[in-house]
Amino acid sequence: MKALVLKRYGGPDQLAFADLPRPVPKAGEVLVQVHAVGLNPIDNMIPKGTFKAVLKFKLPATMGSDLAGVVVEVGAGVTRFKPGDEVFASVFDLGTGTLAEFAVVPESAAAFKPSNVDFVPAASIPMVGLTSWQAFTERTKIRPGQKVFIPAGSGGIGTFAIQLAKHLGATVGTTTSTGNVDLVKSLGASEVVDYKKQDFQDVLQGYDVVLGTLRGDEVKKALSILKPNGIVVSLTGPLDAEFGRARGMGGLFVFLFRLMSFWIVRQARKLQVHYSFHFVHPSGSQLSEIGELLASGTIRPVVDRVFPFERVKEALEYLEAGRAKGKVVVQIR
């Protein structure tokens, strides 16, 4: 089968197509014929080695985390799925990849694709959907009437997270450029800051939750818009000690992560707010609940561009440029 493989860390020049044996599902796994793959920013970070110390990733490795496709074979003990079932899933951090004609997926990570959602939009959902779901229902437990700030609202995760936060009863604030104001408002944002004209921290106040989707000083600035006991859930870092402990990493890593997050944790405490780093984990049961929201039309996928498999490197470059409105998807089949 054809697959996009990372040979060694270094950058996008280390990505290449390869002909690999079709994988065989082990006990508890299903083999999926991949129809489409949603790309995520981490797909550009992995080749650079950004998370090589914490990811379950052995090189050479097939790239990609999200997929939508059709089950063609099941391993021993699989009871939920059978050949012919249409599924979608994230296999992020499970040691396997999806940018290939076939991919193995643990039964526990897969969910039935909504019948009224095609493969391309379904493939755009898993990682951004699970990230938002876990941040809002596990980490922060958003309640109706709370205020949630989601920067970069027109991006891949922003377009999903705004809709989910709105569905959970929150008032949503976001940032975007002038041309995308109508888009983010249509998704449910009620307080919109044009970042080309204003700094969000000068406009927004009294928020309960910030979903930290941007790097650098943006996460630090977000602390100032929180009310007391508010929380920043960062998806971009810095990693914190709790993350290291949760993954069972050694004391050295926990110490290093504590150092990495020292400034922002201290600043948060001074402001009587909280900082937390979140690493998404696959979950078929959560994806099934997200699928119900997709099936009902409560949340709609937002796809910017679709690239054929042979142009996957171009798709990654387009994603890296940071101008996509919604998700970038690669169509395999």
Backbone torsions as a table, in degrees:
resi	resn	phi	psi	omega
1	MET	NA	157.8	178.8
2	LYS	-88.7	136.2	-179.7
3	ALA	-147.8	152.6	173.6
4	LEU	-95.2	119.8	-170.5
5	VAL	-120.0	138.4	170.8
6	LEU	-92.7	117.1	-176.6
7	LYS	-79.4	-44.9	178.8
8	ARG	-156.4	161.2	179.3
9	TYR	-70.5	148.4	178.9
10	GLY	160.0	-42.3	-178.8
11	GLY	157.7	-174.0	-176.2
12	PRO	-63.2	-21.6	178.7
13	ASP	-69.0	-12.1	178.0
14	GLN	-90.6	2.7	176.8
15	LEU	-92.3	136.2	-179.8
16	ALA	-154.0	152.2	173.4
17	PHE	-75.2	145.4	178.6
18	ALA	-143.2	153.1	173.2
19	ASP	-97.0	114.1	-177.0
20	LEU	-116.7	156.2	174.2
21	PRO	-63.4	144.4	175.6
22	ARG	-64.3	127.6	-176.3
23	PRO	-67.4	155.6	178.1
24	VAL	-113.5	125.7	-178.3
25	PRO	-68.5	135.5	174.8
26	LYS	-87.2	-179.4	177.5
27	ALA	-56.5	132.7	179.1
28	GLY	82.0	6.4	-179.1
29	GLU	-118.7	157.4	172.0
30	VAL	-121.0	148.4	174.4
31	LEU	-99.4	124.8	-175.7
32	VAL	-113.3	129.8	168.5
33	GLN	-80.0	114.5	-169.9
34	VAL	-78.8	127.2	174.8
35	HIS	-98.4	-36.6	-178.0
36	ALA	-153.9	152.2	-179.4
37	VAL	-132.2	125.4	173.9
38	GLY	-84.3	132.2	178.2
39	LEU	-89.6	152.2	-180.0
40	ASN	-135.9	154.6	-178.8
41	PRO	-52.1	-32.6	-178.4
42	ILE	-66.1	-19.9	177.2
43	ASP	-66.2	-23.1	173.9
44	ASN	-92.0	-19.8	-179.8
45	MET	-83.1	-34.4	-177.3
46	ILE	-59.6	-48.3	-179.5
47	PRO	-59.7	-26.6	178.7
48	LYS	-78.2	-10.2	-179.2
49	GLY	83.9	16.1	-174.6
50	THR	-57.8	-41.4	-176.5
51	PHE	-115.4	24.3	-173.4
52	LYS	-65.1	-23.0	-179.7
53	ALA	-75.7	-17.8	-173.4
54	VAL	-121.4	-12.9	-178.1
55	LEU	-88.7	147.2	173.5
56	LYS	-84.7	83.0	-169.1
57	PHE	-143.5	112.0	179.8
58	LYS	-109.5	126.7	-177.6
59	LEU	-89.4	149.9	-6.6
60	PRO	-69.2	148.5	-173.9
61	ALA	-143.3	147.6	174.4
62	THR	-73.7	134.8	-178.1
63	MET	-84.2	169.8	174.7
64	GLY	98.7	144.9	-178.0
65	SER	-121.3	-35.9	-174.9
66	ASP	-102.5	153.1	175.4
67	LEU	-157.2	160.4	164.6
68	ALA	-138.0	136.3	-177.1
69	GLY	-173.9	-161.0	-174.6
70	VAL	-121.7	131.1	176.8
71	VAL	-67.1	128.2	178.7
72	VAL	-115.3	-15.3	-179.2
73	GLU	-160.2	147.3	178.4
74	VAL	-125.8	145.9	177.4
75	GLY	-83.6	175.3	-179.3
76	ALA	-60.4	139.1	174.9
77	GLY	85.3	-5.2	179.5
78	VAL	-75.4	128.1	-177.3
79	THR	-120.7	-22.8	-174.6
80	ARG	-82.7	-27.0	-173.6
81	PHE	-125.0	155.6	176.8
82	LYS	-140.2	162.3	177.5
83	PRO	-54.8	136.5	-177.8
84	GLY	101.1	-16.9	179.2
85	ASP	-70.6	138.4	176.3
86	GLU	-93.5	126.1	-173.2
87	VAL	-132.9	165.4	167.1
88	PHE	-139.3	155.8	-171.5
89	ALA	-167.1	162.1	166.1
90	SER	-119.0	133.3	175.9
91	VAL	-114.6	22.9	-178.5
92	PHE	-56.0	131.9	175.4
93	ASP	67.9	21.2	177.4
94	LEU	-106.6	6.1	175.4
95	GLY	83.6	14.0	178.8
96	THR	-137.0	176.3	-176.6
97	GLY	-138.6	169.2	-173.3
98	THR	-121.7	-11.0	179.9
99	LEU	-80.7	71.0	-175.8
100	ALA	-159.4	166.2	-179.5
101	GLU	-71.1	-26.7	176.3
102	PHE	-137.4	148.1	179.2
103	ALA	-145.8	143.5	174.3
104	VAL	-91.1	140.1	-177.5
105	VAL	-134.7	128.4	173.1
106	PRO	-59.1	139.2	178.4
107	GLU	-53.7	-35.6	-177.1
108	SER	-69.9	-16.2	-177.7
109	ALA	-98.0	-10.7	-173.8
110	ALA	-98.8	156.2	175.5
111	ALA	-141.9	154.9	176.5
112	PHE	-66.2	131.2	175.1
113	LYS	-70.3	132.4	176.3
114	PRO	-55.7	134.4	-174.5
115	SER	-65.5	-23.9	-178.8
116	ASN	-95.4	10.2	177.0
117	VAL	-118.8	122.9	-178.3
118	ASP	-68.9	170.3	-175.4
119	PHE	-62.8	-41.9	-176.8
120	VAL	-62.7	-54.3	177.9
121	PRO	-64.4	-33.3	178.2
122	ALA	-64.0	-38.5	-179.8
123	ALA	-67.7	-19.4	-179.2
124	SER	-77.7	-10.0	-167.2
125	ILE	-94.7	-42.0	-162.0
126	PRO	-50.1	-57.2	-174.6
127	MET	-68.8	-45.6	-179.7
128	VAL	-67.0	-35.1	178.8
129	GLY	-67.1	-47.7	-179.4
130	LEU	-67.5	-38.7	178.3
131	THR	-59.8	-48.6	-179.5
132	SER	-65.2	-43.9	-178.3
133	TRP	-59.9	-48.1	-177.9
134	GLN	-68.3	-38.0	178.9
135	ALA	-65.5	-38.5	-173.6
136	PHE	-91.0	-26.1	-177.1
137	THR	-107.3	-25.4	179.0
138	GLU	-99.9	-51.0	-173.9
139	ARG	-77.9	-44.1	-171.5
140	THR	-113.9	-18.4	179.1
141	LYS	48.8	60.3	-177.5
142	ILE	-55.9	137.1	177.9
143	ARG	-116.4	152.0	177.2
144	PRO	-53.7	137.1	178.7
145	GLY	94.5	-12.2	177.8
146	GLN	-76.4	163.4	179.5
147	LYS	-110.5	129.1	-176.5
148	VAL	-123.9	128.4	177.4
149	PHE	-102.8	124.6	-179.7
150	ILE	-126.4	95.5	-178.9
151	PRO	-67.5	163.6	179.7
152	ALA	55.3	53.6	-172.6
153	GLY	-63.9	-21.4	-179.1
154	SER	-90.9	0.3	-179.8
155	GLY	-81.1	-176.8	-175.7
156	GLY	-58.8	-51.2	-179.8
157	ILE	-78.9	-33.6	-178.9
158	GLY	-60.1	-42.2	-177.4
159	THR	-65.2	-30.6	176.0
160	PHE	-82.4	-46.2	-173.8
161	ALA	-62.9	-36.4	177.7
162	ILE	-59.7	-45.9	-177.9
163	GLN	-65.2	-40.8	-178.9
164	LEU	-68.1	-44.4	179.3
165	ALA	-61.1	-41.1	177.6
166	LYS	-63.2	-42.5	178.2
167	HIS	-60.9	-34.1	-179.8
168	LEU	-80.0	-0.7	174.2
169	GLY	97.9	9.3	-177.5
170	ALA	-86.3	156.3	165.8
171	THR	-88.9	128.4	-170.1
172	VAL	-111.5	131.1	170.8
173	GLY	-112.6	150.8	-179.8
174	THR	-154.5	172.1	172.2
175	THR	-120.6	149.8	175.8
176	THR	-166.8	175.5	175.9
177	SER	-86.9	167.6	-175.1
178	THR	-54.2	-42.0	-175.6
179	GLY	-69.9	-13.4	-176.5
180	ASN	-110.1	6.9	-178.5
181	VAL	-59.2	-46.1	-179.1
182	ASP	-63.2	-36.9	179.6
183	LEU	-61.8	-51.8	-175.0
184	VAL	-68.9	-30.9	175.0
185	LYS	-66.9	-37.6	179.3
186	SER	-66.5	-23.4	179.6
187	LEU	-85.4	-15.1	176.5
188	GLY	128.5	-0.8	178.6
189	ALA	-74.7	134.5	-179.3
190	SER	-110.7	-23.3	174.7
191	GLU	-116.3	109.9	-173.7
192	VAL	-120.2	125.4	178.4
193	VAL	-109.4	123.6	174.4
194	ASP	-78.0	106.5	-172.7
195	TYR	-67.0	-15.2	177.6
196	LYS	-79.3	-14.6	-177.5
197	LYS	-113.8	-28.6	-175.6
198	GLN	-142.8	155.6	171.4
199	ASP	-91.7	129.8	-173.3
200	PHE	-58.4	-34.6	-177.3
201	GLN	-69.7	-14.6	176.1
202	ASP	-88.7	-9.7	-173.9
203	VAL	-114.2	-41.4	-171.7
204	LEU	-98.2	142.4	178.0
205	GLN	-151.3	161.0	172.8
206	GLY	72.7	33.2	-179.6
207	TYR	-90.9	149.0	178.9
208	ASP	-91.5	-33.6	-173.5
209	VAL	-139.5	139.0	169.4
210	VAL	-122.5	128.5	172.4
211	LEU	-94.4	105.8	-173.7
212	GLY	-80.1	95.6	-177.4
213	THR	-100.9	-7.4	-176.8
214	LEU	-112.3	156.5	-176.9
215	ARG	-91.6	170.9	170.2
216	GLY	69.6	-140.3	-172.9
217	ASP	-66.7	-17.7	-177.3
218	GLU	-61.4	-39.2	178.6
219	VAL	-66.2	-41.3	179.0
220	LYS	-63.6	-42.7	179.5
221	LYS	-61.8	-32.7	-176.2
222	ALA	-65.8	-23.4	178.7
223	LEU	-58.0	-33.8	-173.0
224	SER	-73.6	-15.3	-178.2
225	ILE	-94.4	-2.8	-178.2
226	LEU	-84.1	145.9	170.2
227	LYS	-80.8	164.4	178.5
228	PRO	-52.2	136.9	-178.0
229	ASN	73.9	8.0	173.3
230	GLY	-70.5	170.3	-174.8
231	ILE	-140.3	137.4	168.1
232	VAL	-99.6	122.0	171.6
233	VAL	-104.8	105.4	-175.4
234	SER	-91.7	135.9	177.1
235	LEU	-102.1	-4.6	-172.5
236	THR	-118.8	-8.6	-179.8
237	GLY	106.0	173.8	8.4
238	PRO	-73.6	151.9	175.2
239	LEU	-65.3	147.6	-179.8
240	ASP	-118.1	171.3	-176.1
241	ALA	-61.9	-37.4	-179.0
242	GLU	-61.9	-35.7	176.4
243	PHE	-60.9	-45.9	179.6
244	GLY	-62.9	-41.9	179.0
245	ARG	-65.4	-41.1	-177.6
246	ALA	-63.9	-30.2	179.8
247	ARG	-91.4	4.1	177.8
248	GLY	68.7	28.2	-179.7
249	MET	-80.0	159.3	-175.9
250	GLY	-67.5	168.2	-177.7
251	GLY	-59.7	-32.2	179.4
252	LEU	-63.0	-45.6	179.5
253	PHE	-65.3	-42.4	178.3
254	VAL	-58.7	-41.9	178.4
255	PHE	-64.3	-43.8	180.0
256	LEU	-63.7	-41.5	179.5
257	PHE	-66.9	-34.4	176.6
258	ARG	-63.7	-40.1	177.1
259	LEU	-65.3	-42.9	-177.7
260	MET	-60.7	-35.7	-175.4
261	SER	-101.3	5.4	-172.6
262	PHE	-56.4	-48.0	-174.3
263	TRP	-63.6	-48.0	-174.3
264	ILE	-71.5	-35.0	176.9
265	VAL	-65.1	-42.5	178.9
266	ARG	-64.4	-42.8	179.5
267	GLN	-64.1	-39.5	178.2
268	ALA	-61.2	-43.1	-179.6
269	ARG	-62.7	-39.4	178.6
270	LYS	-60.3	-34.9	-178.6
271	LEU	-90.5	2.7	-179.3
272	GLN	62.0	37.9	175.2
273	VAL	-126.6	-178.3	-173.4
274	HIS	-127.5	147.8	175.8
275	TYR	-120.0	137.8	-179.8
276	SER	-147.7	136.0	175.2
277	PHE	-98.3	136.9	-178.4
278	HIS	-124.2	131.6	175.9
279	PHE	-114.7	119.1	-175.6
280	VAL	-63.3	147.4	175.2
281	HIS	-127.2	139.9	179.5
282	PRO	-61.3	146.0	177.9
283	SER	-159.8	109.8	177.3
284	GLY	-66.8	-33.9	-179.0
285	SER	-68.0	-41.7	176.4
286	GLN	-66.9	-38.2	179.0
287	LEU	-65.8	-31.3	175.8
288	SER	-64.0	-40.7	177.5
289	GLU	-66.2	-39.0	175.6
290	ILE	-63.9	-38.9	178.1
291	GLY	-59.1	-35.2	177.5
292	GLU	-64.7	-37.7	177.7
293	LEU	-68.3	-34.5	176.2
294	LEU	-69.1	-44.0	-177.6
295	ALA	-62.4	-35.7	-178.2
296	SER	-83.0	-10.2	-177.0
297	GLY	83.5	5.2	178.6
298	THR	-63.0	-38.8	174.2
299	ILE	-123.5	134.1	179.2
300	ARG	-115.0	135.6	175.7
301	PRO	-65.6	143.8	175.8
302	VAL	-118.7	110.7	-177.9
303	VAL	-112.8	125.6	-179.5
304	ASP	-82.2	-58.9	-178.1
305	ARG	-141.7	151.3	177.1
306	VAL	-119.8	127.3	-179.5
307	PHE	-113.9	143.5	172.0
308	PRO	-70.5	158.7	-174.7
309	PHE	-55.4	-41.2	-176.8
310	GLU	-65.6	-13.1	178.9
311	ARG	-111.3	27.7	-176.1
312	VAL	-63.2	-35.0	178.6
313	LYS	-64.9	-38.5	175.8
314	GLU	-64.0	-38.0	178.3
315	ALA	-63.1	-41.6	178.8
316	LEU	-65.4	-38.2	176.9
317	GLU	-64.8	-41.1	179.4
318	TYR	-63.8	-42.5	177.7
319	LEU	-62.6	-42.5	-178.2
320	GLU	-62.0	-29.4	-179.3
321	ALA	-66.9	-21.4	173.4
322	GLY	78.2	22.4	-178.3
323	ARG	-109.4	4.5	-176.4
324	ALA	-70.0	138.7	172.6
325	LYS	-97.8	96.6	-173.7
326	GLY	92.6	-150.6	-171.7
327	LYS	-96.2	155.9	171.6
328	VAL	-107.2	129.6	-174.8
329	VAL	-125.6	142.2	175.1
330	VAL	-106.3	126.2	179.2
331	GLN	-94.6	118.1	-177.6
332	ILE	-87.9	-41.7	-173.6
333	ARG	-134.1	NA	NA
